[in-house]
């Protein structure tokens, strides 16, 4: 059984690494961006030919289509890097889980202990703040 689990883990790790490489490939993103630009331009031309009836209506439609084409082309430069960043985080977390030097039970215990410590510190700070605020409000802080 241990051999099968190790083999499965290796296959998942390889898949995650390949996926991470694909997500970080600038040529892939460039090719996708070019295809989207071409399709947006083609769609824009078809819609302009079909719906551009009156001059003012044509101009309004053209403006809307230009805005839509710009959005489809990815003129907003934050989408690609954001997807790459989120994909990188996902791959990193996946690899971290796969290659963790301790068992899942130990990791969950450590996370649980850390969460309890943070909760206790927040509770302690809240109590201090309340005590200080009550004292300041009643005027008994120096007593």
N, CA, C and O atoms as CSV, one atom per row, in Angstrom:
chain,resi,resn,atom,element,x,y,z
A,1,UNK,N,N,0.808,-1.203,0.000
A,1,UNK,CA,C,0.000,0.000,0.000
A,1,UNK,C,C,0.853,1.270,0.000
A,1,UNK,O,O,0.525,2.241,-0.682
A,2,UNK,N,N,1.940,1.261,0.759
A,2,UNK,CA,C,2.780,2.453,0.849
A,2,UNK,C,C,3.377,2.796,-0.504
A,2,UNK,O,O,3.532,3.968,-0.847
A,3,UNK,N,N,3.715,1.753,-1.278
A,3,UNK,CA,C,4.281,2.003,-2.597
A,3,UNK,C,C,3.269,2.692,-3.503
A,3,UNK,O,O,3.618,3.616,-4.237
A,4,UNK,N,N,2.021,2.245,-3.454
A,4,UNK,CA,C,0.979,2.851,-4.284
A,4,UNK,C,C,0.712,4.300,-3.912
A,4,UNK,O,O,0.496,5.138,-4.787
A,5,UNK,N,N,0.724,4.598,-2.617
A,5,UNK,CA,C,0.497,5.977,-2.177
A,5,UNK,C,C,1.651,6.873,-2.607
A,5,UNK,O,O,1.438,8.008,-3.032
A,6,UNK,N,N,2.875,6.359,-2.494
A,6,UNK,CA,C,4.042,7.159,-2.879
A,6,UNK,C,C,4.016,7.426,-4.379
A,6,UNK,O,O,4.312,8.537,-4.820
A,7,UNK,N,N,3.664,6.417,-5.158
A,7,UNK,CA,C,3.588,6.567,-6.599
A,7,UNK,C,C,2.507,7.585,-6.976
A,7,UNK,O,O,2.706,8.412,-7.865
A,8,UNK,N,N,1.376,7.514,-6.296
A,8,UNK,CA,C,0.300,8.470,-6.553
A,8,UNK,C,C,0.740,9.879,-6.185
A,8,UNK,O,O,0.451,10.830,-6.910
A,9,UNK,N,N,1.429,10.016,-5.074
A,9,UNK,CA,C,1.914,11.338,-4.653
A,9,UNK,C,C,2.897,11.894,-5.670
A,9,UNK,O,O,2.871,13.087,-5.974
A,10,UNK,N,N,3.766,11.035,-6.198
A,10,UNK,CA,C,4.720,11.505,-7.209
A,10,UNK,C,C,3.995,11.973,-8.468
A,10,UNK,O,O,4.346,12.993,-9.061
A,11,UNK,N,N,2.974,11.204,-8.865
A,11,UNK,CA,C,2.227,11.607,-10.058
A,11,UNK,C,C,1.525,12.947,-9.838
A,11,UNK,O,O,1.510,13.798,-10.728
A,12,UNK,N,N,0.947,13.130,-8.655
A,12,UNK,CA,C,0.288,14.406,-8.356
A,12,UNK,C,C,1.299,15.542,-8.320
A,12,UNK,O,O,1.022,16.643,-8.798
A,13,UNK,N,N,2.470,15.275,-7.754
A,13,UNK,CA,C,3.510,16.312,-7.696
A,13,UNK,C,C,3.956,16.691,-9.094
A,13,UNK,O,O,4.119,17.874,-9.394
A,14,UNK,N,N,4.155,15.701,-9.953
A,14,UNK,CA,C,4.540,15.993,-11.336
A,14,UNK,C,C,3.463,16.797,-12.048
A,14,UNK,O,O,3.765,17.745,-12.773
A,15,UNK,N,N,2.205,16.419,-11.841
A,15,UNK,CA,C,1.106,17.152,-12.455
A,15,UNK,C,C,1.073,18.598,-11.961
A,15,UNK,O,O,0.881,19.527,-12.746
A,16,UNK,N,N,1.260,18.778,-10.661
A,16,UNK,CA,C,1.251,20.135,-10.105
A,16,UNK,C,C,2.402,20.963,-10.668
A,16,UNK,O,O,2.224,22.141,-10.978
A,17,UNK,N,N,3.577,20.355,-10.802
A,17,UNK,CA,C,4.717,21.090,-11.367
A,17,UNK,C,C,4.479,21.452,-12.827
A,17,UNK,O,O,4.791,22.563,-13.255
A,18,UNK,N,N,3.927,20.513,-13.589
A,18,UNK,CA,C,3.630,20.806,-14.996
A,18,UNK,C,C,2.596,21.924,-15.096
A,18,UNK,O,O,2.724,22.826,-15.923
A,19,UNK,N,N,1.582,21.856,-14.257
A,19,UNK,CA,C,0.548,22.890,-14.255
A,19,UNK,C,C,1.151,24.250,-13.906
A,19,UNK,O,O,0.804,25.264,-14.511
A,20,UNK,N,N,2.050,24.264,-12.933
A,20,UNK,CA,C,2.716,25.512,-12.555
A,20,UNK,C,C,3.558,26.063,-13.690
A,20,UNK,O,O,3.581,27.273,-13.913
A,21,UNK,N,N,4.243,25.200,-14.403
A,21,UNK,CA,C,5.040,25.655,-15.544
A,21,UNK,C,C,4.160,26.222,-16.644
A,21,UNK,O,O,4.496,27.238,-17.253
A,22,UNK,N,N,3.036,25.567,-16.899
A,22,UNK,CA,C,2.117,26.057,-17.928
A,22,UNK,C,C,1.572,27.430,-17.545
A,22,UNK,O,O,1.487,28.327,-18.384
A,23,UNK,N,N,1.204,27.590,-16.273
A,23,UNK,CA,C,0.650,28.873,-15.829
A,23,UNK,C,C,1.673,30.000,-15.880
A,23,UNK,O,O,1.304,31.164,-16.034
A,24,UNK,N,N,2.947,29.668,-15.753
A,24,UNK,CA,C,3.959,30.721,-15.725
A,24,UNK,C,C,4.605,30.956,-17.085
A,24,UNK,O,O,5.555,31.733,-17.179
A,25,UNK,N,N,4.117,30.306,-18.142
A,25,UNK,CA,C,4.702,30.429,-19.469
A,25,UNK,C,C,4.192,31.691,-20.165
A,25,UNK,O,O,3.009,31.776,-20.493
A,26,UNK,N,N,5.070,32.672,-20.395
A,26,UNK,CA,C,4.626,33.913,-21.038
A,26,UNK,C,C,4.190,33.706,-22.496
A,26,UNK,O,O,3.341,34.443,-22.998
A,27,UNK,N,N,4.765,32.710,-23.175
A,27,UNK,CA,C,4.365,32.457,-24.559
A,27,UNK,C,C,2.920,31.991,-24.620
A,27,UNK,O,O,2.178,32.366,-25.528
A,28,UNK,N,N,2.521,31.173,-23.653
A,28,UNK,CA,C,1.137,30.709,-23.603
A,28,UNK,C,C,0.191,31.879,-23.405
A,28,UNK,O,O,-0.811,31.999,-24.110
A,29,UNK,N,N,0.509,32.750,-22.439
A,29,UNK,CA,C,-0.355,33.904,-22.175
A,29,UNK,C,C,-0.411,34.829,-23.382
A,29,UNK,O,O,-1.464,35.390,-23.686
A,30,UNK,N,N,0.710,34.993,-24.070
A,30,UNK,CA,C,0.744,35.839,-25.262
A,30,UNK,C,C,-0.125,35.248,-26.372
A,30,UNK,O,O,-0.868,35.972,-27.035
A,31,UNK,N,N,-0.030,33.938,-26.570
A,31,UNK,CA,C,-0.833,33.285,-27.604
A,31,UNK,C,C,-2.319,33.389,-27.287
A,31,UNK,O,O,-3.126,33.668,-28.174
A,32,UNK,N,N,-2.685,33.166,-26.023
A,32,UNK,CA,C,-4.087,33.305,-25.631
A,32,UNK,C,C,-4.578,34.736,-25.831
A,32,UNK,O,O,-5.695,34.958,-26.299
A,33,UNK,N,N,-3.746,35.692,-25.480
A,33,UNK,CA,C,-4.101,37.093,-25.630
A,33,UNK,C,C,-4.300,37.446,-27.104
A,33,UNK,O,O,-5.241,38.160,-27.450
A,34,UNK,N,N,-3.415,36.946,-27.973
A,34,UNK,CA,C,-3.545,37.210,-29.408
A,34,UNK,C,C,-4.823,36.603,-29.970
A,34,UNK,O,O,-5.513,37.233,-30.771
A,35,UNK,N,N,-5.144,35.370,-29.548
A,35,UNK,CA,C,-6.367,34.744,-30.018
A,35,UNK,C,C,-7.600,35.518,-29.572
A,35,UNK,O,O,-8.543,35.693,-30.343
A,36,UNK,N,N,-7.588,35.978,-28.329
A,36,UNK,CA,C,-8.718,36.773,-27.847
A,36,UNK,C,C,-8.847,38.077,-28.621
A,36,UNK,O,O,-9.958,38.497,-28.946
A,37,UNK,N,N,-7.720,38.725,-28.920
A,37,UNK,CA,C,-7.762,39.963,-29.701
A,37,UNK,C,C,-8.370,39.716,-31.078
A,37,UNK,O,O,-9.240,40.463,-31.525
A,38,UNK,N,N,-7.902,38.657,-31.747
A,38,UNK,CA,C,-8.414,38.355,-33.082
A,38,UNK,C,C,-9.912,38.073,-33.058
A,38,UNK,O,O,-10.655,38.572,-33.903
A,39,UNK,N,N,-10.348,37.280,-32.099
A,39,UNK,CA,C,-11.778,36.957,-32.013
A,39,UNK,C,C,-12.613,38.187,-31.667
A,39,UNK,O,O,-13.717,38.354,-32.184
A,40,UNK,N,N,-12.091,39.044,-30.797
A,40,UNK,CA,C,-12.823,40.259,-30.446
A,40,UNK,C,C,-12.932,41.184,-31.659
A,40,UNK,O,O,-13.982,41.784,-31.888
A,41,UNK,N,N,-11.855,41.301,-32.433
A,41,UNK,CA,C,-11.901,42.137,-33.627
A,41,UNK,C,C,-12.877,41.573,-34.665
A,41,UNK,O,O,-13.633,42.322,-35.284
A,42,UNK,N,N,-12.854,40.250,-34.849
A,42,UNK,CA,C,-13.792,39.632,-35.799
A,42,UNK,C,C,-15.234,39.850,-35.356
A,42,UNK,O,O,-16.095,40.197,-36.164
A,43,UNK,N,N,-15.486,39.646,-34.079
A,43,UNK,CA,C,-16.835,39.828,-33.551
A,43,UNK,C,C,-17.263,41.288,-33.697
A,43,UNK,O,O,-18.410,41.577,-34.039
A,44,UNK,N,N,-16.351,42.182,-33.441
A,44,UNK,CA,C,-16.643,43.604,-33.562
A,44,UNK,C,C,-17.026,43.963,-34.997
A,44,UNK,O,O,-17.979,44.710,-35.220
A,45,UNK,N,N,-16.289,43.435,-35.960
A,45,UNK,CA,C,-16.597,43.722,-37.366
A,45,UNK,C,C,-17.969,43.182,-37.763
A,45,UNK,O,O,-18.731,43.865,-38.446
A,46,UNK,N,N,-18.286,41.964,-37.339
A,46,UNK,CA,C,-19.573,41.365,-37.675
A,46,UNK,C,C,-20.715,42.177,-37.071
A,46,UNK,O,O,-21.710,42.452,-37.741
A,47,UNK,N,N,-20.568,42.554,-35.817
A,47,UNK,CA,C,-21.629,43.310,-35.147
A,47,UNK,C,C,-21.765,44.704,-35.757
A,47,UNK,O,O,-22.876,45.212,-35.907
A,48,UNK,N,N,-20.635,45.323,-36.109
A,48,UNK,CA,C,-20.701,46.643,-36.750
A,48,UNK,C,C,-21.465,46.556,-38.069
A,48,UNK,O,O,-22.303,47.409,-38.363
A,49,UNK,N,N,-21.173,45.521,-38.863
A,49,UNK,CA,C,-21.857,45.355,-40.146
A,49,UNK,C,C,-23.350,45.095,-39.967
A,49,UNK,O,O,-24.166,45.578,-40.752
A,50,UNK,N,N,-23.701,44.342,-38.944
A,50,UNK,CA,C,-25.091,43.944,-38.770
A,50,UNK,C,C,-25.935,45.022,-38.093
A,50,UNK,O,O,-27.078,45.245,-38.494
A,51,UNK,N,N,-25.391,45.700,-37.065
A,51,UNK,CA,C,-26.207,46.588,-36.250
A,51,UNK,C,C,-25.905,48.078,-36.429
A,51,UNK,O,O,-26.609,48.904,-35.848
A,52,UNK,N,N,-24.917,48.442,-37.187
A,52,UNK,CA,C,-24.583,49.854,-37.369
A,52,UNK,C,C,-25.473,50.510,-38.399
A,52,UNK,O,O,-25.019,50.756,-39.517
A,53,UNK,N,N,-26.742,50.808,-38.069
A,53,UNK,CA,C,-27.734,51.298,-39.021
A,53,UNK,C,C,-27.612,52.809,-39.189
A,53,UNK,O,O,-27.232,53.268,-40.266
A,54,UNK,N,N,-27.917,53.583,-38.175
A,54,UNK,CA,C,-27.875,55.041,-38.266
A,54,UNK,C,C,-26.493,55.529,-37.834
A,54,UNK,O,O,-25.769,54.818,-37.138
A,55,UNK,N,N,-26.134,56.735,-38.244
A,55,UNK,CA,C,-24.804,57.276,-37.959
A,55,UNK,C,C,-24.559,57.386,-36.459
A,55,UNK,O,O,-23.548,56.888,-35.963
A,56,UNK,N,N,-25.471,58.032,-35.725
A,56,UNK,CA,C,-25.267,58.195,-34.282
A,56,UNK,C,C,-25.369,56.840,-33.568
A,56,UNK,O,O,-24.652,56.575,-32.603
A,57,UNK,N,N,-26.260,56.006,-34.057
A,57,UNK,CA,C,-26.384,54.669,-33.477
A,57,UNK,C,C,-25.125,53.858,-33.794
A,57,UNK,O,O,-24.641,53.094,-32.959
A,58,UNK,N,N,-24.612,54.032,-34.992
A,58,UNK,CA,C,-23.389,53.340,-35.382
A,58,UNK,C,C,-22.223,53.779,-34.501
A,58,UNK,O,O,-21.428,52.955,-34.048
A,59,UNK,N,N,-22.133,55.079,-34.267
A,59,UNK,CA,C,-21.039,55.603,-33.439
A,59,UNK,C,C,-21.158,55.073,-32.010
A,59,UNK,O,O,-20.157,54.681,-31.410
A,60,UNK,N,N,-22.373,55.058,-31.462
A,60,UNK,CA,C,-22.602,54.551,-30.116
A,60,UNK,C,C,-22.232,53.068,-30.040
A,60,UNK,O,O,-21.572,52.628,-29.099
A,61,UNK,N,N,-22.669,52.306,-31.047
A,61,UNK,CA,C,-22.354,50.876,-31.089
A,61,UNK,C,C,-20.856,50.669,-31.229
A,61,UNK,O,O,-20.282,49.795,-30.579
A,62,UNK,N,N,-20.226,51.468,-32.073
A,62,UNK,CA,C,-18.788,51.352,-32.267
A,62,UNK,C,C,-18.034,51.627,-30.971
A,62,UNK,O,O,-17.081,50.921,-30.641
A,63,UNK,N,N,-18.458,52.645,-30.244
A,63,UNK,CA,C,-17.805,52.952,-28.971
A,63,UNK,C,C,-17.953,51.797,-27.981
A,63,UNK,O,O,-16.998,51.415,-27.304
A,64,UNK,N,N,-19.150,51.258,-27.911
A,64,UNK,CA,C,-19.381,50.126,-27.000
A,64,UNK,C,C,-18.555,48.918,-27.404
A,64,UNK,O,O,-17.964,48.244,-26.561
A,65,UNK,N,N,-18.520,48.649,-28.708
A,65,UNK,CA,C,-17.756,47.500,-29.187
A,65,UNK,C,C,-16.254,47.696,-28.971
A,65,UNK,O,O,-15.532,46.744,-28.673
A,66,UNK,N,N,-15.800,48.920,-29.123
A,66,UNK,CA,C,-14.381,49.184,-28.864
A,66,UNK,C,C,-14.048,48.929,-27.403
A,66,UNK,O,O,-13.007,48.351,-27.088
A,67,UNK,N,N,-14.931,49.359,-26.517
A,67,UNK,CA,C,-14.714,49.105,-25.082
A,67,UNK,C,C,-14.732,47.610,-24.784
A,67,UNK,O,O,-13.903,47.112,-24.023
A,68,UNK,N,N,-15.692,46.890,-25.394
A,68,UNK,CA,C,-15.773,45.442,-25.176
A,68,UNK,C,C,-14.551,44.738,-25.753
A,68,UNK,O,O,-14.008,43.825,-25.130
A,69,UNK,N,N,-14.116,45.157,-26.941
A,69,UNK,CA,C,-12.938,44.550,-27.560
A,69,UNK,C,C,-11.699,44.793,-26.707
A,69,UNK,O,O,-10.860,43.904,-26.559
A,70,UNK,N,N,-11.583,45.993,-26.146
A,70,UNK,CA,C,-10.438,46.285,-25.275
A,70,UNK,C,C,-10.456,45.391,-24.044
A,70,UNK,O,O,-9.411,44.911,-23.604
A,71,UNK,N,N,-11.634,45.170,-23.492
A,71,UNK,CA,C,-11.736,44.299,-22.324
A,71,UNK,C,C,-11.387,42.861,-22.688
A,71,UNK,O,O,-10.687,42.184,-21.934
A,72,UNK,N,N,-11.872,42.385,-23.844
A,72,UNK,CA,C,-11.573,41.015,-24.268
A,72,UNK,C,C,-10.101,40.828,-24.623
A,72,UNK,O,O,-9.535,39.754,-24.421
A,73,UNK,N,N,-9.496,41.870,-25.147
A,73,UNK,CA,C,-8.077,41.786,-25.492
A,73,UNK,C,C,-7.201,41.740,-24.264
A,73,UNK,O,O,-6.027,41.377,-24.342
A,74,UNK,N,N,-7.759,42.102,-23.143
A,74,UNK,CA,C,-6.966,42.079,-21.921
A,74,UNK,C,C,-6.197,43.375,-21.733
A,74,UNK,O,O,-5.101,43.372,-21.173
A,75,UNK,N,N,-6.765,44.484,-22.197
A,75,UNK,CA,C,-6.082,45.755,-22.019
A,75,UNK,C,C,-5.925,46.106,-20.542
A,75,UNK,O,O,-5.069,46.913,-20.181
A,76,UNK,N,N,-6.745,45.506,-19.697
A,76,UNK,CA,C,-6.513,45.677,-18.271
A,76,UNK,C,C,-5.401,44.702,-17.912
A,76,UNK,O,O,-5.589,43.488,-17.988
A,77,UNK,N,N,-4.268,45.217,-17.528
A,77,UNK,CA,C,-3.050,44.435,-17.373
A,77,UNK,C,C,-2.963,43.663,-16.062
A,77,UNK,O,O,-1.908,43.107,-15.755
A,78,UNK,N,N,-4.018,43.612,-15.295
A,78,UNK,CA,C,-3.932,42.953,-13.991
A,78,UNK,C,C,-4.399,41.511,-14.009
A,78,UNK,O,O,-4.086,40.763,-13.083
A,79,UNK,N,N,-5.137,41.089,-15.030
A,79,UNK,CA,C,-5.724,39.754,-15.039
A,79,UNK,C,C,-4.657,38.664,-15.146
A,79,UNK,O,O,-4.647,37.733,-14.340
A,80,UNK,N,N,-3.769,38.768,-16.118
A,80,UNK,CA,C,-2.736,37.752,-16.316
A,80,UNK,C,C,-1.825,37.581,-15.108
A,80,UNK,O,O,-1.656,36.464,-14.618
A,81,UNK,N,N,-1.235,38.671,-14.618
A,81,UNK,CA,C,-0.369,38.520,-13.440
A,81,UNK,C,C,-1.118,38.019,-12.206
A,81,UNK,O,O,-0.563,37.269,-11.404
A,82,UNK,N,N,-2.368,38.429,-12.054
A,82,UNK,CA,C,-3.142,37.966,-10.893
A,82,UNK,C,C,-3.393,36.469,-10.982
A,82,UNK,O,O,-3.233,35.753,-9.993
A,83,UNK,N,N,-3.789,35.984,-12.164
A,83,UNK,CA,C,-4.002,34.544,-12.336
A,83,UNK,C,C,-2.706,33.771,-12.128
A,83,UNK,O,O,-2.712,32.700,-11.522
A,84,UNK,N,N,-1.609,34.301,-12.623
A,84,UNK,CA,C,-0.323,33.649,-12.416
A,84,UNK,C,C,0.057,33.587,-10.948
A,84,UNK,O,O,0.559,32.572,-10.465
A,85,UNK,N,N,-0.186,34.679,-10.249
A,85,UNK,CA,C,0.130,34.737,-8.819
A,85,UNK,C,C,-0.712,33.742,-8.026
A,85,UNK,O,O,-0.185,32.994,-7.203
A,86,UNK,N,N,-2.028,33.735,-8.276
A,86,UNK,CA,C,-2.920,32.809,-7.570
A,86,UNK,C,C,-2.573,31.361,-7.924
A,86,UNK,O,O,-2.582,30.489,-7.055
A,87,UNK,N,N,-2.270,31.109,-9.189
A,87,UNK,CA,C,-1.860,29.763,-9.596
A,87,UNK,C,C,-0.565,29.346,-8.915
A,87,UNK,O,O,-0.417,28.195,-8.504
A,88,UNK,N,N,0.373,30.280,-8.796
A,88,UNK,CA,C,1.624,29.984,-8.110
A,88,UNK,C,C,1.411,29.659,-6.646
A,88,UNK,O,O,2.041,28.754,-6.099
A,89,UNK,N,N,0.518,30.407,-6.017
A,89,UNK,CA,C,0.198,30.120,-4.609
A,89,UNK,C,C,-0.408,28.728,-4.490
A,89,UNK,O,O,-0.036,27.958,-3.605
A,90,UNK,N,N,-1.338,28.408,-5.377
A,90,UNK,CA,C,-1.987,27.097,-5.324
A,90,UNK,C,C,-0.974,25.974,-5.521
A,90,UNK,O,O,-1.008,24.971,-4.808
A,91,UNK,N,N,-0.077,26.142,-6.484
A,91,UNK,CA,C,0.946,25.123,-6.718
A,91,UNK,C,C,1.864,25.014,-5.510
A,91,UNK,O,O,2.217,23.909,-5.097
A,92,UNK,N,N,2.251,26.145,-4.942
A,92,UNK,CA,C,3.120,26.134,-3.763
A,92,UNK,C,C,2.473,25.446,-2.573
A,92,UNK,O,O,3.120,24.661,-1.879
A,93,UNK,N,N,1.216,25.732,-2.337
A,93,UNK,CA,C,0.515,25.087,-1.227
A,93,UNK,C,C,0.407,23.584,-1.476
A,93,UNK,O,O,0.623,22.779,-0.571
A,94,UNK,N,N,0.074,23.221,-2.696
A,94,UNK,CA,C,-0.030,21.804,-3.032
A,94,UNK,C,C,1.291,21.073,-2.839
A,94,UNK,O,O,1.325,19.988,-2.258
A,95,UNK,N,N,2.369,21.660,-3.321
A,95,UNK,CA,C,3.678,21.039,-3.155
A,95,UNK,C,C,4.098,21.009,-1.692
A,95,UNK,O,O,4.720,20.049,-1.237
A,96,UNK,N,N,3.758,22.058,-0.963
A,96,UNK,CA,C,4.075,22.081,0.466
A,96,UNK,C,C,3.375,20.970,1.214
A,96,UNK,O,O,3.956,20.342,2.099
A,97,UNK,N,N,2.133,20.729,0.861
A,97,UNK,CA,C,1.383,19.646,1.505
A,97,UNK,C,C,1.968,18.290,1.112
A,97,UNK,O,O,2.106,17.400,1.951
A,98,UNK,N,N,2.310,18.140,-0.169
A,98,UNK,CA,C,2.838,16.860,-0.627
A,98,UNK,C,C,4.202,16.526,-0.016
A,98,UNK,O,O,4.469,15.370,0.315
A,99,UNK,N,N,5.041,17.512,0.130
A,99,UNK,CA,C,6.403,17.267,0.589
A,99,UNK,C,C,6.647,17.706,2.024
A,99,UNK,O,O,7.797,17.899,2.417
A,100,UNK,N,N,5.600,17.868,2.809
A,100,UNK,CA,C,5.747,18.270,4.209
A,100,UNK,C,C,6.531,17.193,4.971
A,100,UNK,O,O,6.291,16.001,4.783
A,101,UNK,N,N,7.472,17.617,5.835
A,101,UNK,CA,C,8.287,16.631,6.556
A,101,UNK,C,C,7.553,15.974,7.718
A,101,UNK,O,O,8.087,15.042,8.320
A,102,UNK,N,N,6.366,16.421,8.049
A,102,UNK,CA,C,5.603,15.842,9.152
A,102,UNK,C,C,4.253,15.376,8.630
A,102,UNK,O,O,3.843,15.726,7.523
A,103,UNK,N,N,3.575,14.585,9.440
A,103,UNK,CA,C,2.277,14.066,9.024
A,103,UNK,C,C,1.216,15.165,9.081
A,103,UNK,O,O,1.412,16.214,9.694
A,104,UNK,N,N,0.111,14.899,8.436
A,104,UNK,CA,C,-0.984,15.868,8.422
A,104,UNK,C,C,-1.533,16.135,9.805
A,104,UNK,O,O,-1.926,17.259,10.115
A,105,UNK,N,N,-1.563,15.096,10.649
A,105,UNK,CA,C,-2.069,15.256,12.012
A,105,UNK,C,C,-1.188,16.219,12.809
A,105,UNK,O,O,-1.690,17.043,13.573
A,106,UNK,N,N,0.126,16.108,12.625
A,106,UNK,CA,C,1.046,17.011,13.331
A,106,UNK,C,C,0.888,18.445,12.835
A,106,UNK,O,O,0.931,19.389,13.623
A,107,UNK,N,N,0.703,18.603,11.522
A,107,UNK,CA,C,0.531,19.945,10.958
A,107,UNK,C,C,-0.760,20.570,11.483
A,107,UNK,O,O,-0.777,21.736,11.879
A,108,UNK,N,N,-1.840,19.790,11.482
A,108,UNK,CA,C,-3.109,20.311,12.000
A,108,UNK,C,C,-2.988,20.680,13.468
A,108,UNK,O,O,-3.539,21.692,13.901
A,109,UNK,N,N,-2.268,19.865,14.241
A,109,UNK,CA,C,-2.061,20.177,15.655
A,109,UNK,C,C,-1.278,21.469,15.831
A,109,UNK,O,O,-1.620,22.291,16.681
A,110,UNK,N,N,-0.228,21.654,15.034
A,110,UNK,CA,C,0.573,22.881,15.127
A,110,UNK,C,C,-0.260,24.096,14.744
A,110,UNK,O,O,-0.169,25.144,15.385
A,111,UNK,N,N,-1.075,23.957,13.699
A,111,UNK,CA,C,-1.937,25.073,13.280
A,111,UNK,C,C,-2.967,25.372,14.366
A,111,UNK,O,O,-3.240,26.535,14.663
A,112,UNK,N,N,-3.540,24.321,14.957
A,112,UNK,CA,C,-4.521,24.492,16.028
A,112,UNK,C,C,-3.889,25.204,17.227
A,112,UNK,O,O,-4.493,26.111,17.799
A,113,UNK,N,N,-2.667,24.792,17.611
A,113,UNK,CA,C,-1.984,25.429,18.735
A,113,UNK,C,C,-1.704,26.902,18.442
A,113,UNK,O,O,-1.897,27.759,19.305
A,114,UNK,N,N,-1.256,27.189,17.242
A,114,UNK,CA,C,-0.956,28.575,16.861
A,114,UNK,C,C,-2.231,29.417,16.874
A,114,UNK,O,O,-2.222,30.558,17.336
A,115,UNK,N,N,-3.329,28.848,16.363
A,115,UNK,CA,C,-4.607,29.571,16.357
A,115,UNK,C,C,-5.073,29.846,17.782
A,115,UNK,O,O,-5.583,30.929,18.069
A,116,UNK,N,N,-4.901,28.874,18.675
A,116,UNK,CA,C,-5.270,29.091,20.080
A,116,UNK,C,C,-4.423,30.178,20.713
A,116,UNK,O,O,-4.938,30.997,21.474
A,117,UNK,N,N,-3.115,30.199,20.408
A,117,UNK,CA,C,-2.242,31.241,20.940
A,117,UNK,C,C,-2.684,32.622,20.468
A,117,UNK,O,O,-2.741,33.566,21.256
A,118,UNK,N,N,-2.996,32.733,19.178
A,118,UNK,CA,C,-3.431,34.027,18.628
A,118,UNK,C,C,-4.752,34.433,19.266
A,118,UNK,O,O,-4.932,35.597,19.625
A,119,UNK,N,N,-5.681,33.489,19.410
A,119,UNK,CA,C,-6.975,33.799,20.020
A,119,UNK,C,C,-6.795,34.272,21.459
A,119,UNK,O,O,-7.450,35.221,21.891
A,120,UNK,N,N,-5.906,33.612,22.202
A,120,UNK,CA,C,-5.659,34.020,23.588
A,120,UNK,C,C,-5.044,35.410,23.662
A,120,UNK,O,O,-5.411,36.208,24.524
A,121,UNK,N,N,-4.109,35.704,22.759
A,121,UNK,CA,C,-3.490,37.034,22.751
A,121,UNK,C,C,-4.512,38.121,22.411
A,121,UNK,O,O,-4.523,39.189,23.023
A,122,UNK,N,N,-5.364,37.836,21.434
A,122,UNK,CA,C,-6.395,38.815,21.055
A,122,UNK,C,C,-7.363,39.021,22.213
A,122,UNK,O,O,-7.750,40.152,22.509
A,123,UNK,N,N,-7.751,37.943,22.862
A,123,UNK,CA,C,-8.657,38.038,24.005
A,123,UNK,C,C,-8.025,38.845,25.133
A,123,UNK,O,O,-8.678,39.680,25.758
A,124,UNK,N,N,-6.746,38.584,25.382
A,124,UNK,CA,C,-6.027,39.316,26.428
A,124,UNK,C,C,-5.936,40.802,26.105
A,124,UNK,O,O,-6.142,41.643,26.980
A,125,UNK,N,N,-5.633,41.124,24.865
A,125,UNK,CA,C,-5.535,42.532,24.465
A,125,UNK,C,C,-6.907,43.205,24.537
A,125,UNK,O,O,-7.009,44.368,24.925
A,126,UNK,N,N,-7.951,42.478,24.167
A,126,UNK,CA,C,-9.303,43.035,24.244
A,126,UNK,C,C,-9.688,43.316,25.687
A,126,UNK,O,O,-10.279,44.354,25.985
A,127,UNK,N,N,-9.357,42.400,26.577
A,127,UNK,CA,C,-9.653,42.617,28.000
A,127,UNK,C,C,-8.890,43.814,28.549
A,127,UNK,O,O,-9.437,44.604,29.319
A,128,UNK,N,N,-7.620,43.950,28.153
A,128,UNK,CA,C,-6.831,45.111,28.601
A,128,UNK,C,C,-7.449,46.414,28.103
A,128,UNK,O,O,-7.541,47.397,28.838
A,129,UNK,N,N,-7.870,46.401,26.835
A,129,UNK,CA,C,-8.465,47.595,26.258
A,129,UNK,C,C,-9.765,47.945,26.977
A,129,UNK,O,O,-10.013,49.110,27.287
A,130,UNK,N,N,-10.592,46.937,27.239
A,130,UNK,CA,C,-11.859,47.181,27.929
A,130,UNK,C,C,-11.616,47.721,29.328
A,130,UNK,O,O,-12.279,48.667,29.754
A,131,UNK,N,N,-10.672,47.127,30.041
A,131,UNK,CA,C,-10.364,47.583,31.392
A,131,UNK,C,C,-9.865,49.020,31.370
A,131,UNK,O,O,-10.268,49.839,32.196
A,132,UNK,N,N,-8.985,49.320,30.420
A,132,UNK,CA,C,-8.475,50.687,30.298
A,132,UNK,C,C,-9.561,51.663,29.886
A,132,UNK,O,O,-9.603,52.789,30.381
A,133,UNK,N,N,-10.448,51.242,28.978
A,133,UNK,CA,C,-11.529,52.123,28.523
A,133,UNK,C,C,-12.531,52.357,29.644
A,133,UNK,O,O,-13.018,53.475,29.814
A,134,UNK,N,N,-12.848,51.306,30.419
A,134,UNK,CA,C,-13.771,51.468,31.535
A,134,UNK,C,C,-13.192,52.405,32.584
A,134,UNK,O,O,-13.901,53.251,33.130
A,135,UNK,N,N,-11.915,52.255,32.860
A,135,UNK,CA,C,-11.270,53.098,33.854
A,135,UNK,C,C,-11.246,54.553,33.384
A,135,UNK,O,O,-11.484,55.466,34.174
A,136,UNK,N,N,-10.961,54.768,32.099
A,136,UNK,CA,C,-10.927,56.128,31.577
A,136,UNK,C,C,-12.329,56.735,31.587
A,136,UNK,O,O,-12.488,57.930,31.836
A,137,UNK,N,N,-13.320,55.934,31.322
A,137,UNK,CA,C,-14.701,56.416,31.267
A,137,UNK,C,C,-15.214,56.784,32.661
A,137,UNK,O,O,-15.909,57.787,32.823
A,138,UNK,N,N,-14.872,55.976,33.666
A,138,UNK,CA,C,-15.356,56.243,35.013
A,138,UNK,C,C,-14.450,57.199,35.787
A,138,UNK,O,O,-14.807,57.681,36.861
A,139,UNK,N,N,-13.269,57.464,35.218
A,139,UNK,CA,C,-12.351,58.382,35.909
A,139,UNK,C,C,-11.594,57.725,37.036
A,139,UNK,O,O,-11.087,58.415,37.921
A,140,UNK,N,N,-11.503,56.402,37.026
A,140,UNK,CA,C,-10.826,55.684,38.123
A,140,UNK,C,C,-9.506,55.088,37.672
A,140,UNK,O,O,-8.993,54.179,38.325
A,141,UNK,N,N,-8.939,55.572,36.571
A,141,UNK,CA,C,-7.743,54.942,36.063
A,141,UNK,C,C,-6.535,55.186,36.958
A,141,UNK,O,O,-5.606,54.379,36.928
A,142,UNK,N,N,-6.496,56.219,37.725
A,142,UNK,CA,C,-5.344,56.496,38.591
A,142,UNK,C,C,-5.507,55.901,39.973
A,142,UNK,O,O,-4.559,55.934,40.757
A,143,UNK,N,N,-6.668,55.358,40.305
A,143,UNK,CA,C,-6.922,54.834,41.665
A,143,UNK,C,C,-6.362,53.481,41.863
A,143,UNK,O,O,-6.494,52.911,42.946
